[in-house]
Structures are given as structure tokens and as C-alpha cells.
Amino acid sequence: MNAMVTFSTRGPIAEALVDNPPVNATSAGVRQGLVDALQAFNADAELKVLIVRCAGRTFIAGADIKEFGKPMVGPNLTEAIAMLDACEKPVVAAVHGTVLGGGFEVALACHYRIADPATRFGFPEVKLGLLPGAGGTQRTPRLAGLATTIDLVTTGKQINAKKALESGLIDRIAGGDLAEAAHAYAAELVAAGVGPRSAGNLPMPEDDPALFEEARKNLARTMRGQTAPLLALDAIRLGYDYPFPEALEREYALCKEAIAGPQSKALRHVFVAEREVARVPGLPADVTARDVNAVGVIGLGVMGRGIVMAVAAAGIPVVAVGLDDEHVAKAVGAIEKMWGSTVKKGRMSQEQMDRQLALITRSTDPADLGAVDLVIEAVTEDLATKEAVFAQLGKVTKPGTILASNTSFLNIEKLADASGRAEDVCGMHFFNPANVMRLLENVRAERTDPAVVATIMDFGKRIGKLSVLSGVCDGFIVNRMLSKRSREGFFLVEEGAAPAVVDKAVQGFGFPMGPFALGDLAGLDVQAAARKSRAASASPRELRADFVEQMVAQGNLGQKTGSGWYTYDENRKASHNPATDAMIAAHAEKHGLALREIGEQETIERLVYAMVNEGAKILGEGVAARPQDIDVAMINGLGFPAYTGGPMFWADQIGLDKVLARIEEFRSQHGDEYWTPAPLLVERVREGKGFYA
């Protein structure tokens, strides 16, 4: 055998034990080891059943992504799986942990399956722009039927062992130790004298064209712009059009087609980038993160409540400090309502909700934060107010307590000054809703202690967030880049583009919603307040495009009032708003603006290239250390389509020379103030390099 797969025997039962930490990926050594184990099993007539099992915390959790795009070494996974399927003696898969992708396909190719009760199963390939390529789309429907297969294969969702048993994907759930339960199961099979049982010999379930059509429509809506889910749906249909062996060949061909496509390349880039951003370049190797055993949150508005929920849900005690008893009661009431809704939907037990609520200590006195290790400030977005809070926190908290601000754009250096403990001050910018949104923009100020940086990056992971580190600047990464998209959106409307046309173009590019629909959702009063706070640094043209202020003055705040850029019914369904047309026409007349037709291509280029150019400035200034930080932040904070790889990766694929040439055209049309190319962009084009050079 080899170092990754150990072959052993106990009486008539053999075992192939895979041990390839951390997730037992199907690397070349694992594939070769499985083939070797099968050959040894087949060569010994005294051996009657083979168990395939994994050491460590999980069964095979998928392919080795490092091998993608490289020449295949040793047997490929389809060859190893074909040998398992064709084995003339029974093979039992004993599974635990997360049985994903190629690992799930290995289990399905075995003849019998026993699982630990906590096991989860899934095909996450679509999240990497791929589809199962080693029989997943063919064996699954034969065992579990169409509905379960379509859901698993096209969405990347996971199911638990109970659902897998009910669906026919596994044969039993183990009681007690999995290794012993698997051996006992194998012994039963030996005693009963049963033979192999290939899923490939089972018939496809009855065809259901209506179910396929419904799935296609749902995927077009929920996974807009992505090619892999629809390819996966096509792959499932192969089982109806071809014999099993040919369907497998065609499935593998579709998988190879997906691997070679631009979306898979981009999504694999994102997969790797999300792991890279956790490692902070330049952080001293000997830096030690501080302990965080209790957290304080001061300010219990919408953001503060969400932060409290995120911390308590991670099992960490949190002191929630509000303005007065009424504010605290309102905040905790809102938390109870949200968690209560989750309990009603069956996504959380009442016991879990009670445990989380018990972790929240209510307070109206900042002095009650004296024992916590980290305070997250979430008071109103006003510099003077926040400075007063930080001055107080600097006095009432113990030495070494980290003081973090959830500000989205205010200067953290000023808050550090106010605290009197600049080394302990940082930013932790959550995105709304804070208990749901995955991104956490951690912000390192000039005097922030490296240990604080290490701590907040670790803490983000601990509460289930994807942490990206930013330097201090107006808006950090996401809001700074978003502000340029917003600017161009308003300018496009001033020039003649209908808001609905802009939104449609942005959605067509792959964003979940356009900028105007997003403004209505967030609240135009919120957007107006942000514009007001930045008015001192805004240009005359930016101030002139005061559509948001005009609507707010009329009491039209977006969805919550039923009218904004669009009108909304009682279900918040959007419709065209004639008042918006009248406002735009009156605005143009007032300022002597000539309206023109603006095409979709110009719309997208104006909005996206403005963000790319700002991203290049952020990178050149060192606010973000790597293009990965920008791409990960924009995908997870703004909904930049992941299948493009993020704005910086996408620009590299377009070609930075083409991007720069178009920016120069916009510069000649709209002026240096808005379209001066970032020095880094010019430099990379001159050197013939991309952002990822």
C-alpha cells in the first residue's frame, strides 16, 4: 500500500483506511491507494467484504483543488470509482464528517453505506463552477429519485444522515463507534452471503419533464448567470438518454468542459482567495492573539442588535449596553422576535435560543464593560458622538481590552486619539444584517497593536465571519468602491439612463440587485444621511445629483414607505414609478441637462470600471494588502458576482490595457476629477502585468 491508504484484514473482512489530512481529499496518493487496496482485496479469495473508511475528522470531503488544471498523475477518480463499482465482492463505505463531491461519489460507488449520525452529504461542485464528474449525477437519482438529486447536484446544498437514509443514499446509521459498527455490518453481509449491489444496475426513476423545467426556471432566478447548475441539470438527464456506461462518459466530458470554462477558473480563485485573506501579510510570526472570553456591544440599533446576535450565537457572553432601559428592552425584544421566528421555522431549537439569550447581559451603564475583553461600538454614525464614547471606553475598560468601532467610513484614527489607548483601537465593520452577512471588514489603524489585528481576525472566524483586513480610509474597501458605483449611477440618471434600465444591466452582470433597488431596500433616508455626512468632500456635480434628497423631502424613503425610485405594494413588490420620471425630467430642465440614450455596455463599464479603478487606488495606497482582499470583500460585502472572481480578478481577465483605454475615454468625456486612472493601473499596464502579477 502507500502512505495515504492502509490495507488491513480481520478474518474475512478487509479494510482500506484513507488518511490524507486535513480532509482526506482524493489526491493522486489516495486514488492510487484505493486501486491498490481493491487489487489486494480481489486477489485474496478468503476475503469476502471490503470496508472503505477514513481516519481523522471526515470521510473524503472532495477533490484536491491543487490538482485542478494540472496533468493527472496516477489513476483518475473515475477509474478508481469504476473499480469500486465493478468489484465482484461487496464493498462497504463507512462514512463520517462531511461526505462531499468526489468523496460522496466514492461512497455511492460502494455497494453498501453506513454513516455516523452526524454525517453530512453534498455535491458542492457547482460552487466552484463544476459538476460531479465521477457518477454523482447518475448514481444519485437511481438511489434517491429525481427531486433529491436535482436539489443536491444543482444547488450545492447538504443533507444530514437522517435525510440520506430516508432518501436511500445510505443503508443504515451507525450506533456507537463507526469502525466497529461498520465491521459488524460487514460481518452481517458475510453471514448472509450477499453479493455486490451496484447503483449503476438500478433503473432511473420515472422521468418528470415538468420537474426539470421547474428546476431550470428556479436556477435561472436563484443562481442567475451561473453556467454550472444548468450543466449539472443537463448531466442528470443523460441517464434517460444513454445507457449507464455512456452516461458516465458524457457526464465526465461535461465536467471537463466546466473545468476549462472561465466561471470555474474564477470560482476556484475565490475559493483559494477566501483562505488566503485570513493570513495577514507582515504580521510578526511571534505575535500572540489576546484572549476574548467576553464581549461588549455599545449601541443597540439595528447594527448593534445584529452584532449581539452574532456573538451570542457563537456561544460567547456579551454585555449589551443601550442608551436607556427602553432602548435595551426594545433591542432584546427584537432579538427574541428574530430568534423566535427561526425556532418556528425549525432552524433552531427553543433550547438553543434560550442558551443564546442567557449569554446576553443587559445594561445602560458603560461601566459594566469593565470585565470584557473586546468592546464593539455601534452607536450613531456621528464622529463627535463616537469620540465621546471612545473617551469613556478608554477609562471604564480594563487595560488590554480591545476597543473596536463598527463605523462604515469615519476616521478611526480620531477615535483612537479620543480613547487615550490608540494601540487597543481598531475597526470591526459588520454588514447589515450583522447576524447574517458573512463579511467582516477589520480595520487596522496606524497605531493598532499587531496582537489586536491577530485577535480580531481570529475572532471574526470564531463568530462565523469571513474577515478581510483593511487600512484606514473613507469607506474602507467595500463602501469606498461602492461610492464610485453610486456616483456613476446618479450621473447616468442625470445623463438620461432610466433607473430601471441601470438596475437591469447591473443584475444582468450578475449582482443580486441594482443600485436603485438597493437604495430603496436600505432606505433612501439612510442614503441621504450618508451623502450629507460626505458633503464636505463631494464635488459640485455630485451634490447636484440630489435625487435621493428630493425623494426624502417628499417623504418617499423607498420600500418602507411604499415609494422611492420604484413604487411598492403591500408585499413590497416593485413597479414603475411615474413620479421618478417626472423628478428626473424636472431635474434636467432645472439644470439645463440634455438627456440621451445610454446603452447597456456603457452603463456596465461606467459602474464597474469606476470600482476597478478605485480598487487599484486602494491597492496602490496599501489600504488593501492584496487584490484577494478586495475581491473577497466585494463578493461577500456587495454581492459582486463570485463567478467573475471579483473586480480585480475580472479586470485581469478582461485585460488591464483594455480597462485603462476605456477609462481614458471616460476621462476625456467626463473629466479628470472622476476618471483619472489609478497610478497602479497605469504601472501594471506599462509592465504588461495584471493585478495578480
Secondary structure, DSSP 8 states (H G I E B T S, - for coil): -BTTEEEEEETTEEEEEE--TTTT---HHHHHHHHHHHHHHHH-TT--EEEEEE-TT-S--S--GGGTTS---SS-HHHHHHHHHH-SS-EEEEE-SEEETHHHHHHHHSSEEEE-TT-EEE-GGGGGT----SSHHHHHHHHH-HHHHHHHHHH--EEEHHHHHHHTS-SEE--S-HHHHHHHHHHHHHHHT-----GGGS------HHHHHHHHHHHHHHTTT-SHHHHHHHHHHHHHHS-HHHHHHHHHHHHHHHHHSHHHHHHHHHHHHHHHTTS-TT--TT------S-EEEE--SHHHHHHHHHHHHTT--EEEE-SSHHHHHHHHHHHHHHHHHHHHTTSS-HHHHHHHHHTEEEES-GGGGTT-SEEEE---S-HHHHHHHHHHHHHHS-TT-EEEE--SSS-HHHHHHHHT-GGGEEEEEE-SSTTT--EEEEEE-TT--HHHHHHHHHHHHHTT-EEEEEESSTTTTHHHHHHHHHHHHHHHHHHT--HHHHHHHHHHHT-SS-HHHHHHHH-HHHHHHHHHHTGGGS-HHHHH--HHHHHHHTT--BGGGTBSSSEE-TT--EE--HHHHHHHHHHHHHHT-------HHHHHHHHHHHHHHHHHHHHHTTSSSSHHHHHHHHHHHH---GGGT-HHHHHHHH-HHHHHHHHHHHHHHH-HHHH---HHHHHHHHHT--TT-
